Amino acid sequence: MDRQQAFDDVVRFHQHSCPGAALGVRVAEAAMSRLGVSAPTSSLVLVSETDACAVDALQVLTGCTYGKRNLIHEDAGRNVFTFWENGSSEAVKVRARAGSIAFRSEEIWALARRIEDGSATPEDEAEFATAQAERIARILDAPEEEILVVDELTAASPQPKPLAPVDICQQCGEPTSVETLHDHRGKMVCPSCHLAAHGGVLPADHGDHGHHPGSHKHSHDHKH
Protein backbone atom coordinates (compact mmCIF):
# COMPACT_ATOMS: atom_id res chain seq x y z
CA MET A 1 0.00 0.00 0.00
CA ASP A 2 1.27 3.46 -0.91
CA ARG A 3 0.58 5.05 2.46
CA GLN A 4 0.55 8.69 1.33
CA GLN A 5 -1.65 7.93 -1.67
CA ALA A 6 -3.98 5.94 0.59
CA PHE A 7 -4.21 8.88 3.00
CA ASP A 8 -4.95 11.29 0.13
CA ASP A 9 -7.73 8.98 -1.08
CA VAL A 10 -9.20 8.83 2.42
CA VAL A 11 -9.10 12.61 2.84
CA ARG A 12 -11.03 13.07 -0.42
CA PHE A 13 -13.77 10.81 0.94
CA HIS A 14 -13.64 12.02 4.57
CA GLN A 15 -13.58 15.68 3.47
CA HIS A 16 -10.83 16.77 5.84
CA SER A 17 -7.37 15.76 6.97
CA CYS A 18 -7.16 14.53 10.56
CA PRO A 19 -5.24 12.12 12.81
CA GLY A 20 -8.18 9.71 12.90
CA ALA A 21 -8.06 9.32 9.14
CA ALA A 22 -4.31 8.69 9.36
CA LEU A 23 -4.89 6.09 12.06
CA GLY A 24 -7.41 4.35 9.83
CA VAL A 25 -4.80 4.10 7.07
CA ARG A 26 -2.39 2.38 9.44
CA VAL A 27 -5.09 0.03 10.78
CA ALA A 28 -6.08 -0.96 7.24
CA GLU A 29 -2.45 -1.51 6.27
CA ALA A 30 -1.78 -3.69 9.34
CA ALA A 31 -4.87 -5.86 8.87
CA MET A 32 -4.71 -6.25 5.11
CA SER A 33 -1.03 -7.22 5.09
CA ARG A 34 -1.71 -10.02 7.56
CA LEU A 35 -4.78 -11.24 5.69
CA GLY A 36 -2.96 -11.22 2.36
CA VAL A 37 -5.26 -8.58 0.87
CA SER A 38 -3.83 -5.81 -1.30
CA ALA A 39 -6.93 -3.92 -2.47
CA PRO A 40 -10.49 -3.19 -1.31
CA THR A 41 -12.59 -6.33 -1.44
CA SER A 42 -16.05 -7.58 -0.59
CA SER A 43 -14.54 -10.70 0.98
CA LEU A 44 -13.60 -8.99 4.26
CA VAL A 45 -15.81 -8.50 7.30
CA LEU A 46 -14.99 -5.78 9.84
CA VAL A 47 -16.32 -5.21 13.33
CA SER A 48 -15.54 -1.65 14.40
CA GLU A 49 -15.89 -0.64 18.05
CA THR A 50 -16.00 3.07 17.22
CA ASP A 51 -17.81 5.38 14.84
CA ALA A 52 -14.94 7.88 14.68
CA CYS A 53 -12.90 9.14 11.72
CA ALA A 54 -10.80 6.01 11.26
CA VAL A 55 -13.90 4.14 10.07
CA ASP A 56 -14.09 6.27 6.92
CA ALA A 57 -10.52 5.29 6.08
CA LEU A 58 -11.38 1.63 6.57
CA GLN A 59 -14.36 1.90 4.25
CA VAL A 60 -12.22 3.44 1.51
CA LEU A 61 -9.25 1.11 1.85
CA THR A 62 -10.64 -2.29 2.85
CA GLY A 63 -13.95 -2.48 1.01
CA CYS A 64 -15.83 -2.97 4.29
CA THR A 65 -18.79 -0.58 4.09
CA TYR A 66 -22.16 -0.08 5.73
CA GLY A 67 -23.88 -0.36 2.37
CA LYS A 68 -22.44 -3.82 1.71
CA ARG A 69 -23.20 -4.80 5.31
CA ASN A 70 -19.69 -6.18 5.81
CA LEU A 71 -18.92 -3.32 8.21
CA ILE A 72 -20.52 -4.03 11.57
CA HIS A 73 -20.62 -1.25 14.16
CA GLU A 74 -20.53 -2.35 17.80
CA ASP A 75 -19.93 0.94 19.57
CA ALA A 76 -17.78 0.44 22.65
CA GLY A 77 -16.01 3.79 22.32
CA ARG A 78 -12.72 2.04 21.58
CA ASN A 79 -10.34 2.26 18.65
CA VAL A 80 -10.50 -1.51 18.18
CA PHE A 81 -11.08 -3.15 14.80
CA THR A 82 -11.39 -6.87 14.05
CA PHE A 83 -11.16 -8.22 10.51
CA TRP A 84 -12.01 -11.58 8.98
CA GLU A 85 -12.15 -13.00 5.51
CA ASN A 86 -15.82 -13.86 5.12
CA GLY A 87 -16.53 -17.32 6.50
CA SER A 88 -13.07 -17.76 8.03
CA SER A 89 -12.32 -18.21 11.72
CA GLU A 90 -8.90 -16.57 11.39
CA ALA A 91 -9.15 -12.96 12.54
CA VAL A 92 -6.87 -9.96 12.92
CA LYS A 93 -7.63 -7.54 15.75
CA VAL A 94 -6.00 -4.11 15.53
CA ARG A 95 -6.22 -1.51 18.27
CA ALA A 96 -4.65 1.86 18.89
CA ARG A 97 -1.86 1.58 21.43
CA ALA A 98 -2.70 3.26 24.74
CA GLY A 99 -0.59 6.32 25.45
CA SER A 100 0.50 6.67 21.83
CA ILE A 101 0.20 9.61 19.45
CA ALA A 102 -3.00 7.99 18.19
CA PHE A 103 -4.75 9.69 21.12
CA ARG A 104 -5.07 13.39 21.83
CA SER A 105 -3.05 14.84 24.69
CA GLU A 106 -4.79 16.82 27.43
CA GLU A 107 -3.43 20.00 25.87
CA ILE A 108 -4.97 19.17 22.50
CA TRP A 109 -8.28 18.28 24.16
CA ALA A 110 -8.27 21.65 25.94
CA LEU A 111 -7.70 23.47 22.66
CA ALA A 112 -10.44 21.44 20.95
CA ARG A 113 -12.95 22.26 23.69
CA ARG A 114 -12.24 25.98 23.37
CA ILE A 115 -12.69 25.78 19.59
CA GLU A 116 -15.97 23.89 19.97
CA ASP A 117 -17.44 26.30 22.55
CA GLY A 118 -16.36 29.39 20.60
CA SER A 119 -13.90 30.72 23.19
CA ALA A 120 -10.72 29.92 21.24
CA THR A 121 -8.39 32.72 20.19
CA PRO A 122 -6.76 32.79 16.74
CA GLU A 123 -3.60 31.61 18.50
CA ASP A 124 -5.48 28.64 19.96
CA GLU A 125 -6.80 27.68 16.55
CA ALA A 126 -3.34 27.94 14.98
CA GLU A 127 -1.81 25.86 17.80
CA PHE A 128 -4.50 23.20 17.39
CA ALA A 129 -3.99 23.01 13.62
CA THR A 130 -0.23 22.67 14.06
CA ALA A 131 -0.57 19.99 16.71
CA GLN A 132 -2.99 17.98 14.58
CA ALA A 133 -0.76 18.24 11.50
CA GLU A 134 2.17 16.99 13.56
CA ARG A 135 0.11 14.07 14.83
CA ILE A 136 -0.91 13.15 11.27
CA ALA A 137 2.70 13.10 10.13
CA ARG A 138 3.82 11.04 13.12
CA ILE A 139 0.97 8.52 12.79
CA LEU A 140 1.74 8.01 9.11
CA ASP A 141 5.49 7.65 9.70
CA ALA A 142 5.70 5.81 13.04
CA PRO A 143 6.75 2.17 13.26
CA GLU A 144 3.62 0.05 13.54
CA GLU A 145 4.40 -1.16 17.06
CA GLU A 146 4.54 2.41 18.38
CA ILE A 147 0.92 3.18 17.53
CA LEU A 148 -0.86 -0.16 17.12
CA VAL A 149 -1.30 -3.47 18.89
CA VAL A 150 -2.05 -6.27 16.43
CA ASP A 151 -3.25 -9.73 17.41
CA GLU A 152 -4.00 -12.68 15.18
CA LEU A 153 -6.65 -14.88 16.73
CA THR A 154 -9.22 -17.55 16.11
CA ALA A 155 -12.84 -16.43 16.42
CA ALA A 156 -16.03 -17.10 14.51
CA SER A 157 -16.61 -14.67 11.67
CA PRO A 158 -19.80 -12.63 12.09
CA GLN A 159 -22.28 -12.99 9.28
CA PRO A 160 -23.22 -9.81 7.40
CA LYS A 161 -26.87 -8.98 7.91
CA PRO A 162 -28.90 -10.31 4.96
CA LEU A 163 -31.16 -8.15 2.85
CA ALA A 164 -34.78 -8.58 3.81
CA PRO A 165 -38.20 -7.60 2.45
CA VAL A 166 -40.21 -4.82 4.07
CA ASP A 167 -43.63 -4.67 5.62
CA ILE A 168 -45.62 -1.72 6.94
CA CYS A 169 -45.24 -0.59 10.54
CA GLN A 170 -48.79 -0.73 11.84
CA GLN A 171 -48.19 2.34 14.00
CA CYS A 172 -46.46 4.94 11.80
CA GLY A 173 -47.09 3.40 8.36
CA GLU A 174 -43.42 3.40 7.28
CA PRO A 175 -42.18 0.47 5.18
CA THR A 176 -39.73 -1.31 7.51
CA SER A 177 -37.45 -4.34 7.20
CA VAL A 178 -39.13 -7.49 8.49
CA GLU A 179 -35.88 -8.11 10.40
CA THR A 180 -36.61 -5.14 12.67
CA LEU A 181 -40.41 -5.20 12.96
CA HIS A 182 -41.54 -6.35 16.38
CA ASP A 183 -44.86 -7.59 17.73
CA HIS A 184 -46.15 -5.14 20.32
CA ARG A 185 -49.58 -6.02 21.66
CA GLY A 186 -50.66 -7.61 18.43
CA LYS A 187 -49.23 -4.96 16.09
CA MET A 188 -46.06 -5.24 14.03
CA VAL A 189 -44.20 -2.00 14.78
CA CYS A 190 -40.84 -0.51 13.84
CA PRO A 191 -38.10 -0.01 16.47
CA SER A 192 -38.91 3.68 16.93
CA CYS A 193 -42.60 3.06 17.51
CA HIS A 194 -41.82 0.09 19.73
CA LEU A 195 -39.53 2.22 21.90
CA ALA A 196 -42.07 5.06 22.02
CA ALA A 197 -44.77 2.62 23.15
CA HIS A 198 -42.62 1.87 26.19
CA GLY A 199 -42.08 5.53 27.01
CA GLY A 200 -38.61 5.63 25.49
CA VAL A 201 -37.10 2.87 27.63
CA LEU A 202 -37.57 -0.88 27.16
CA PRO A 203 -38.20 -2.77 30.42
CA ALA A 204 -35.21 -4.70 31.74
CA ASP A 205 -37.14 -7.97 31.45
CA HIS A 206 -38.48 -7.23 27.97
CA GLY A 207 -36.43 -9.87 26.18
CA ASP A 208 -36.16 -10.49 22.43
CA HIS A 209 -39.44 -11.87 21.17
CA GLY A 210 -42.32 -11.33 18.76
CA HIS A 211 -40.37 -11.34 15.48
CA HIS A 212 -42.09 -10.78 12.16
CA PRO A 213 -43.13 -14.09 10.50
CA GLY A 214 -40.99 -13.22 7.48
CA SER A 215 -37.80 -12.59 9.46
CA HIS A 216 -34.80 -14.87 9.80
CA LYS A 217 -35.14 -14.67 13.59
CA HIS A 218 -38.70 -16.00 13.41
CA SER A 219 -37.60 -18.88 11.16
CA HIS A 220 -34.74 -19.70 13.53
CA ASP A 221 -37.01 -19.61 16.59
CA HIS A 222 -39.38 -22.11 14.99
CA LYS A 223 -36.63 -24.60 14.21
CA HIS A 224 -36.14 -25.27 17.91
Phi and psi in degrees as a GROMACS rama.xvg file:
@    title "Ramachandran Plot"
@    xaxis  label "Phi"
@    yaxis  label "Psi"
@TYPE xy
-78.74  104.575  ASP-2
-62.0787  -43.0478  ARG-3
-68.6078  -40.6801  GLN-4
-64.1222  -40.4059  GLN-5
-61.2902  -43.4417  ALA-6
-63.9067  -41.6225  PHE-7
-61.355  -40.6096  ASP-8
-63.8309  -40.6131  ASP-9
-65.4858  -43.3591  VAL-10
-61.9868  -37.6245  VAL-11
-61.6619  -38.3146  ARG-12
-76.7475  -44.3659  PHE-13
-75.4414  -21.2815  HIS-14
78.6787  2.84087  GLN-15
-161.432  158.433  HIS-16
-90.4524  129.692  SER-17
-156.477  161.257  CYS-18
-61.0939  -33.3079  PRO-19
-63.0537  -39.0956  GLY-20
-65.1544  -40.3885  ALA-21
-63.9082  -40.9746  ALA-22
-60.7376  -41.4881  LEU-23
-61.0008  -36.3744  GLY-24
-61.2073  -45.2904  VAL-25
-68.3706  -36.7148  ARG-26
-63.6279  -47.1166  VAL-27
-59.2777  -45.6597  ALA-28
-59.911  -45.5469  GLU-29
-64.1111  -44.8764  ALA-30
-70.7834  -46.4211  ALA-31
-66.0191  -37.2016  MET-32
-63.8495  -36.9509  SER-33
-77.0543  -26.8641  ARG-34
-90.3166  -2.29105  LEU-35
72.1831  30.6326  GLY-36
-111.376  132.858  VAL-37
-115.062  -5.30328  SER-38
-150.954  161.036  ALA-39
-54.7308  139.258  PRO-40
-148.276  152.27  THR-41
-81.1573  -4.74446  SER-42
-83.3238  -8.52457  SER-43
-92.4093  152.297  LEU-44
-125.239  134.576  VAL-45
-125.979  130.787  LEU-46
-106.331  116.885  VAL-47
-105.234  132.964  SER-48
-98.2722  17.0671  GLU-49
-145.724  160.449  THR-50
-114.701  21.9864  ASP-51
-83.158  -174.609  ALA-52
-55.7403  -33.9317  CYS-53
-58.2833  -27.9253  ALA-54
-64.3565  -34.9295  VAL-55
-63.1689  -40.0334  ASP-56
-62.4463  -40.3029  ALA-57
-68.0648  -33.9501  LEU-58
-65.3797  -42.8075  GLN-59
-66.5737  -43.1754  VAL-60
-93.8135  -26.809  LEU-61
-102.265  -22.0948  THR-62
88.1484  1.169  GLY-63
-86.0431  113.766  CYS-64
-134.745  158.024  THR-65
-63.1344  -38.1404  TYR-66
-66.1256  -30.4595  GLY-67
-89.5355  -7.27673  LYS-68
67.2465  16.6621  ARG-69
-102.35  13.319  ASN-70
-115.958  116.365  LEU-71
-112.103  123.668  ILE-72
-98.7036  117.817  HIS-73
-123.143  88.5822  GLU-74
-71.9085  108.022  ASP-75
-115.03  4.60858  ALA-76
69.2575  26.489  GLY-77
-124.716  143.062  ARG-78
-81.3221  70.7832  ASN-79
-128.891  131.81  VAL-80
-137.204  126.489  PHE-81
-119.575  130.354  THR-82
-118.41  142.364  PHE-83
-133.544  154.912  TRP-84
-81.3057  136.186  GLU-85
-53.3739  125.284  ASN-86
88.6764  -7.97638  GLY-87
-90.465  156.913  SER-88
-102.934  2.85551  SER-89
-91.9726  119.257  GLU-90
-122.337  157.567  ALA-91
-123.558  120.331  VAL-92
-105.82  126.463  LYS-93
-122.087  129.549  VAL-94
-135.785  150.936  ARG-95
-69.4482  134.455  ALA-96
-71.9757  128.487  ARG-97
-58.8346  137.952  ALA-98
80.5343  1.52159  GLY-99
-89.9015  175.71  SER-100
-65.2888  -10.4209  ILE-101
-63.6239  -21.1505  ALA-102
-110.062  146.401  PHE-103
-66.7515  143.324  ARG-104
-77.5074  166.661  SER-105
-60.6361  -35.3362  GLU-106
-64.9199  -41.6537  GLU-107
-68.518  -38.6118  ILE-108
-61.1758  -40.547  TRP-109
-63.2184  -41.8773  ALA-110
-63.7358  -43.931  LEU-111
-61.25  -40.8187  ALA-112
-64.7217  -38.672  ARG-113
-67.0513  -38.1723  ARG-114
-63.7846  -43.1661  ILE-115
-68.262  -34.8958  GLU-116
-91.7057  2.0094  ASP-117
84.4109  7.71836  GLY-118
-97.2729  1.11376  SER-119
-71.0755  143.229  ALA-120
-86.979  165.605  THR-121
-56.2132  -33.4947  PRO-122
-66.7889  -39.2568  GLU-123
-60.6509  -45.4464  ASP-124
-64.2236  -40.1483  GLU-125
-66.994  -39.9644  ALA-126
-65.1896  -39.9059  GLU-127
-63.9562  -46.9617  PHE-128
-60.527  -41.0847  ALA-129
-65.5675  -43.9655  THR-130
-63.7593  -40.5179  ALA-131
-67.923  -40.0253  GLN-132
-63.2876  -38.7343  ALA-133
-65.7144  -39.6141  GLU-134
-64.2412  -41.8239  ARG-135
-57.4272  -49.2606  ILE-136
-61.4597  -42.3642  ALA-137
-69.3496  -39.5342  ARG-138
-64.1665  -41.0543  ILE-139
-70.3391  -27.8852  LEU-140
-100.505  -17.7936  ASP-141
-67.2847  147.694  ALA-142
-57.0762  142.859  PRO-143
-51.1506  -44.0584  GLU-144
-68.3481  -14.2032  GLU-145
-79.2406  -25.4654  GLU-146
-119.923  -15.9398  ILE-147
-130.442  152.873  LEU-148
-117.693  124.001  VAL-149
-121.045  126.934  VAL-150
-124.649  136.063  ASP-151
-101.428  128.019  GLU-152
-143.549  169.441  LEU-153
-108.467  120.742  THR-154
-158.567  146.125  ALA-155
-61.8613  134.763  ALA-156
-72.8675  130.111  SER-157
-68.2095  149.986  PRO-158
-94.0874  126.685  GLN-159
-55.5076  141.89  PRO-160
-63.5946  128.563  LYS-161
-74.3218  154.563  PRO-162
-64.5477  149.825  LEU-163
-143.635  152.517  ALA-164
-68.6426  169.37  PRO-165
-113.668  157.067  VAL-166
-137.875  168.575  ASP-167
-85.9115  130.692  ILE-168
-65.671  125.581  CYS-169
-79.4699  3.65586  GLN-170
-105.081  -53.2615  GLN-171
-101.475  -14.9773  CYS-172
85.2048  4.97928  GLY-173
-81.2452  134.332  GLU-174
-61.573  127.39  PRO-175
-136.489  142.22  THR-176
-54.422  136.789  SER-177
-65.3456  -17.2628  VAL-178
-72.8296  -17.5897  GLU-179
-115.518  -10.7  THR-180
-67.1722  145.283  LEU-181
-138.147  138.663  HIS-182
-76.9136  114.771  ASP-183
-123.026  105.504  HIS-184
54.5373  43.9931  ARG-185
87.687  0.307337  GLY-186
-116.881  138.711  LYS-187
-84.7036  115.12  MET-188
-125.351  154.232  VAL-189
-75.281  165.507  CYS-190
-56.2818  -39.4501  PRO-191
-64.8005  -44.9584  SER-192
-69.2892  -35.0273  CYS-193
-62.9518  -45.1948  HIS-194
-64.8243  -42.7609  LEU-195
-61.7026  -35.7863  ALA-196
-64.4725  -22.053  ALA-197
-101.984  18.3206  HIS-198
72.7328  21.0887  GLY-199
93.6076  -7.23811  GLY-200
-138.904  122.889  VAL-201
-74.2057  138.707  LEU-202
-58.7499  148.34  PRO-203
-60.0648  -30.5978  ALA-204
-98.3767  19.8181  ASP-205
-64.8828  -43.0538  HIS-206
75.4635  -178.48  GLY-207
-116.796  99.9272  ASP-208
-149.851  174.859  HIS-209
69.1599  42.1177  GLY-210
-74.4021  154.279  HIS-211
-61.3514  141.02  HIS-212
-58.0045  -23.7594  PRO-213
-90.986  2.57482  GLY-214
-87.6494  157.814  SER-215
-64.683  -35.4847  HIS-216
-62.8538  -40.7857  LYS-217
-63.8576  -44.0008  HIS-218
-62.4464  -40.5542  SER-219
-65.8394  -44.0719  HIS-220
-57.747  -36.6111  ASP-221
-87.5903  3.49562  HIS-222
-89.2067  -10.0138  LYS-223
